Amino acid sequence: MGAEPARRVIRLSPDYGNVWSLWESSTPERPTNYSMQPSDYRLSEDLTDRLRRWHQEWDAQRLYEQSWDTPEQQERWNQEGLAIAHQLHSEVRHFADVSYRGELLA
């Protein structure tokens, strides 16, 4: 028997140029595109919509030019990101872990 492959880790993190904020590094056992899409994980329509809106709000802030309009808006966005990370974890837990803000969800 061979060793079991390492669990996949999906990182939830916005970045310019990728509207889905989903990242996964390739492994020899499982090559990926690094920049992933909801369809790669067969995510629910609800989660896909939440991911889209979450990223659009982040992108609309143009954070490369300025900061959030208000600290409350940033905190609300961060909390929505955490809720999305938990929903993502729920949908992929049978094959992957989820990392949000550098922390693996349990």
C-alpha positions as CSV (number, residue, x, y, z in Angstrom):
1,M,0.0,0.0,0.0
2,G,1.2,3.5,-0.9
3,A,1.1,6.5,1.3
4,E,-2.2,8.4,1.2
5,P,-1.8,11.7,-0.7
6,A,-1.9,14.9,1.4
7,R,-5.2,16.6,1.9
8,R,-5.9,19.4,-0.5
9,V,-5.9,22.9,0.8
10,I,-8.1,25.6,-0.8
11,R,-7.1,29.1,0.1
12,L,-9.8,31.8,0.1
13,S,-8.1,35.1,-0.6
14,P,-9.0,37.9,-3.0
15,D,-6.5,39.1,-5.6
16,Y,-6.7,41.3,-8.6
17,G,-7.3,39.5,-11.8
18,N,-9.0,36.5,-10.3
19,V,-12.7,37.0,-9.6
20,W,-13.1,33.8,-7.6
21,S,-10.6,34.3,-4.8
22,L,-9.9,30.5,-4.8
23,W,-6.4,29.1,-4.9
24,E,-4.9,25.6,-4.7
25,S,-1.3,24.7,-5.3
26,S,-0.5,21.8,-7.5
27,T,0.9,18.5,-6.2
28,P,2.5,15.7,-8.2
29,E,-0.6,13.7,-7.5
30,R,-3.0,16.5,-8.3
31,P,-2.0,19.2,-10.8
32,T,-4.2,22.3,-10.7
33,N,-4.4,25.6,-12.4
34,Y,-3.6,27.4,-9.1
35,S,-6.3,30.0,-9.8
36,M,-9.4,27.9,-9.3
37,Q,-13.1,28.3,-10.0
38,P,-16.3,27.2,-8.2
39,S,-16.9,24.6,-10.9
40,D,-13.6,23.0,-10.1
41,Y,-15.1,22.0,-6.8
42,R,-18.7,21.7,-7.8
43,L,-19.7,24.4,-5.3
44,S,-23.4,25.2,-4.8
45,E,-25.0,28.0,-6.6
46,D,-25.5,29.9,-3.3
47,L,-21.8,29.7,-2.5
48,T,-20.8,30.7,-6.0
49,D,-23.0,33.8,-5.8
50,R,-21.7,34.7,-2.3
51,L,-18.1,34.3,-3.6
52,R,-18.8,36.6,-6.6
53,R,-20.5,39.3,-4.5
54,W,-17.7,39.1,-1.8
55,H,-15.0,39.6,-4.4
56,Q,-16.9,42.3,-6.3
57,E,-17.2,44.3,-3.0
58,W,-13.5,43.9,-2.4
59,D,-12.6,44.9,-5.9
60,A,-14.9,47.9,-5.9
61,Q,-13.0,49.4,-2.9
62,R,-9.9,49.7,-5.2
63,L,-7.8,48.9,-2.2
64,Y,-4.6,49.2,-4.2
65,E,-5.4,53.0,-4.3
66,Q,-7.1,53.6,-1.0
67,S,-8.5,51.9,2.1
68,W,-12.0,50.8,2.9
69,D,-14.7,53.5,3.1
70,T,-15.3,52.8,6.8
71,P,-13.8,50.4,9.3
72,E,-17.3,49.0,9.8
73,Q,-17.5,48.1,6.1
74,Q,-14.2,46.3,6.3
75,E,-15.2,44.4,9.4
76,R,-18.5,43.3,7.8
77,W,-16.6,42.2,4.7
78,N,-14.2,40.2,6.8
79,Q,-17.1,38.5,8.7
80,E,-18.7,37.6,5.4
81,G,-15.4,36.2,4.2
82,L,-15.3,34.0,7.4
83,A,-18.9,32.8,6.8
84,I,-18.0,32.0,3.2
85,A,-14.9,30.1,4.3
86,H,-17.1,28.0,6.7
87,Q,-19.6,27.3,3.9
88,L,-16.8,26.4,1.5
89,H,-15.3,24.1,4.2
90,S,-18.7,22.4,4.6
91,E,-19.0,21.8,0.9
92,V,-15.5,20.4,0.3
93,R,-14.7,18.8,3.7
94,H,-14.7,15.3,2.3
95,F,-11.7,16.0,0.1
96,A,-10.1,19.3,1.2
97,D,-9.3,21.8,4.0
98,V,-9.9,25.5,3.7
99,S,-7.5,28.3,4.6
100,Y,-8.8,31.8,5.3
101,R,-6.5,34.7,6.4
102,G,-3.7,32.2,6.9
103,E,-5.7,29.9,9.3
104,L,-7.0,26.4,8.5
105,L,-10.6,25.9,9.4
106,A,-11.5,23.0,11.7
